Amino acid sequence: MDTEQKSLEYMAGTVGPDPMKGQAQPPRLRLRGQALVPDTSCDAETWSQELCSALGVQNLDWAVQLLDLALNAVPSEGADKAQLANTLIAAIADLRPRDSIEAILAVQVVVTNFTAFSLLNQANTTNLPGLAETRFNLAEKLLKLNIQQLRTLDSHRRQGQQHFRVEHIHINSGAQAIVGTVHGGG
C-alpha cells in the first residue's frame, strides 16, 4: 500500500496510528441521537484522558468546553456534527498544545483557519461580485490573524525568548570585537 493511500485511510479513521507520524489517532466522537458520545471500545476514563491529552488540558470539563466553543464557532452548514468534531479534535491535537494557554491558542488557530477557508469557499461559489469581494477580504484578514495566532503560539512555546541572527559584521581598523556569547555582569 502506498503512502498516499495509508494517509487517506488514516484521515478516514480506518487505521490506527498515522503511518506518516507514528502516533495514535486522537479520541473520536460519534452521534447518538442528537448527542455526541465517545466512539471507542475503551472505558470512559481512558477516553477522557485521551481527549484531555489531545487538547493539552488537565480537566475534562475544560476540554469539553473548548471543543464545544470550537464546534459552535466553526461554520458548519450541512456538516456531519461528529465528523466536524473529530476533525476539530485532530486539528487541535496536531498543534500539540501542552497547557491551557496553548490549548486556547490552538482552538483559536483552528477556528480562524476553518472560518477563513469557509469564507474563501463561499466567495468562490457566489454569483454576487460584491459579496464575493467582501468574503475574500474577510478571509484575507482572518488568514493574517491566523499567522499572528501561530506566532503567538510559537512565542509562548519559546517562553518569549528572542533569537537574533547576525549575518554581516564590519570591524573597522583599530576596533575590538568579541565573538561568542556575552553574559552581563551583575
C-alpha positions as CSV (number, residue, x, y, z in Angstrom):
1,M,0.0,0.0,0.0
2,D,1.5,3.4,-1.0
3,T,2.0,6.3,1.5
4,E,-0.9,8.4,0.0
5,Q,-3.3,5.5,0.5
6,K,-2.2,5.0,4.1
7,S,-2.6,8.7,4.8
8,L,-6.1,8.7,3.2
9,E,-7.1,5.7,5.4
10,Y,-5.8,7.5,8.5
11,M,-7.8,10.6,7.6
12,A,-10.9,8.4,7.2
13,G,-10.3,6.8,10.5
14,T,-9.9,3.3,9.2
15,V,-6.4,2.6,10.6
16,G,-4.8,3.1,13.9
17,P,-1.6,5.2,14.1
18,D,-0.9,7.6,11.3
19,P,1.7,5.9,9.2
20,M,3.2,9.4,8.4
21,K,3.7,10.3,12.1
22,G,3.8,7.1,14.0
23,Q,1.3,8.4,16.6
24,A,-2.1,7.1,17.7
25,Q,-5.2,8.9,16.5
26,P,-6.8,11.4,18.8
27,P,-10.0,10.2,20.5
28,R,-13.2,10.2,18.3
29,L,-16.8,11.1,18.8
30,R,-20.0,9.7,17.2
31,L,-23.5,10.9,17.1
32,R,-26.1,9.0,19.2
33,G,-29.4,10.7,18.6
34,Q,-28.6,14.4,18.8
35,A,-25.7,13.9,21.3
36,L,-22.0,13.4,20.6
37,V,-20.7,10.5,22.5
38,P,-17.3,8.8,22.7
39,D,-16.7,6.4,19.8
40,T,-14.4,3.9,21.5
41,S,-14.1,0.5,22.8
42,C,-12.1,1.7,25.9
43,D,-13.6,2.8,29.1
44,A,-14.9,6.3,29.7
45,E,-12.0,7.3,31.9
46,T,-9.3,6.3,29.4
47,W,-11.2,8.1,26.6
48,S,-11.5,11.2,28.8
49,Q,-7.7,11.2,29.5
50,E,-7.1,10.8,25.7
51,L,-9.3,13.8,25.0
52,C,-7.6,15.9,27.6
53,S,-4.2,14.9,26.3
54,A,-5.1,15.7,22.7
55,L,-6.3,19.1,23.7
56,G,-3.5,19.8,26.1
57,V,-5.5,20.3,29.2
58,Q,-5.8,18.5,32.6
59,N,-9.5,18.9,33.2
60,L,-12.2,17.1,31.3
61,D,-14.8,19.9,31.8
62,W,-12.4,22.4,30.3
63,A,-11.6,20.0,27.4
64,V,-15.3,19.6,26.6
65,Q,-15.9,23.4,26.9
66,L,-13.0,24.1,24.5
67,L,-14.4,21.6,22.0
68,D,-17.9,23.0,22.4
69,L,-16.6,26.5,21.8
70,A,-14.8,25.4,18.7
71,L,-17.8,23.5,17.4
72,N,-20.1,26.5,17.8
73,A,-17.7,28.9,16.2
74,V,-16.8,27.0,13.1
75,P,-19.1,27.4,10.1
76,S,-20.8,24.0,9.7
77,E,-23.7,24.3,7.2
78,G,-24.7,20.8,6.3
79,A,-21.7,19.2,8.0
80,D,-21.9,16.0,9.9
81,K,-21.5,17.1,13.6
82,A,-19.5,14.1,14.6
83,Q,-17.2,14.4,11.6
84,L,-16.7,18.1,12.3
85,A,-16.0,17.4,16.0
86,N,-13.4,14.7,15.1
87,T,-11.8,17.0,12.6
88,L,-11.5,19.7,15.1
89,I,-10.0,17.4,17.8
90,A,-7.5,16.1,15.2
91,A,-6.6,19.6,14.1
92,I,-6.1,20.9,17.6
93,A,-4.2,17.7,18.6
94,D,-1.9,18.2,15.6
95,L,-0.8,21.6,17.1
96,R,0.2,19.6,20.2
97,P,-0.9,22.0,22.9
98,R,1.0,21.4,26.2
99,D,-1.0,23.6,28.6
100,S,-4.3,25.6,28.8
101,I,-2.8,28.7,27.2
102,E,-1.6,26.6,24.2
103,A,-5.0,24.9,24.1
104,I,-6.8,28.2,23.9
105,L,-4.4,29.4,21.2
106,A,-4.8,26.1,19.3
107,V,-8.6,26.4,19.3
108,Q,-8.3,30.0,18.1
109,V,-5.9,29.0,15.3
110,V,-8.1,26.1,14.2
111,V,-11.4,28.1,14.3
112,T,-9.9,31.0,12.5
113,N,-8.4,28.8,9.8
114,F,-11.7,26.9,9.3
115,T,-13.7,30.1,9.1
116,A,-11.2,31.7,6.7
117,F,-11.4,28.8,4.3
118,S,-15.1,28.6,4.6
119,L,-15.3,32.3,3.5
120,L,-13.0,31.5,0.6
121,N,-15.2,28.7,-0.5
122,Q,-18.3,30.9,-0.2
123,A,-16.6,33.7,-2.1
124,N,-15.8,31.2,-4.9
125,T,-19.3,29.9,-5.2
126,T,-21.3,33.1,-5.0
127,N,-22.7,34.8,-8.1
128,L,-22.8,38.2,-6.5
129,P,-19.5,40.0,-7.2
130,G,-19.8,42.5,-4.3
131,L,-20.4,39.6,-1.8
132,A,-17.6,37.6,-3.2
133,E,-15.1,40.5,-2.7
134,T,-16.4,41.1,0.8
135,R,-15.8,37.4,1.7
136,F,-12.4,37.4,0.1
137,N,-11.4,40.5,2.1
138,L,-12.7,38.9,5.4
139,A,-10.9,35.7,4.6
140,E,-7.7,37.6,4.0
141,K,-8.0,39.4,7.3
142,L,-8.6,36.1,9.1
143,L,-5.6,34.4,7.4
144,K,-3.4,37.3,8.6
145,L,-4.9,36.9,12.1
146,N,-4.1,33.2,11.8
147,I,-0.5,33.9,11.1
148,Q,-0.4,36.2,14.2
149,Q,-2.0,33.5,16.3
150,L,0.6,30.9,15.2
151,R,3.4,33.4,16.0
152,T,1.9,33.9,19.4
153,L,1.7,30.2,20.0
154,D,5.4,29.9,18.9
155,S,6.4,32.8,21.1
156,H,4.7,31.2,24.1
157,R,6.4,27.9,23.4
158,R,9.8,29.7,23.3
159,Q,8.9,31.4,26.6
160,G,9.3,34.8,25.0
161,Q,12.9,34.1,24.1
162,Q,14.1,36.1,21.1
163,H,16.7,34.9,18.7
164,F,18.8,37.1,16.5
165,R,21.0,36.0,13.6
166,V,23.8,38.3,12.6
167,E,24.9,37.8,9.0
168,H,27.4,40.6,8.5
169,I,29.8,42.2,10.9
170,H,32.1,45.1,9.9
171,I,35.0,45.8,12.2
172,N,37.0,48.9,11.4
173,S,40.7,49.2,11.7
174,G,41.8,49.5,15.4
175,A,38.4,48.3,16.7
176,Q,37.9,45.4,19.1
177,A,35.2,42.7,18.7
178,I,34.0,39.8,20.8
179,V,32.9,36.6,19.1
180,G,30.8,34.3,21.2
181,T,28.2,34.5,24.0
182,V,28.3,37.6,26.2
183,H,26.8,37.5,29.7
184,G,26.0,40.7,31.5
185,G,27.8,41.3,34.8
186,G,25.9,41.8,38.0
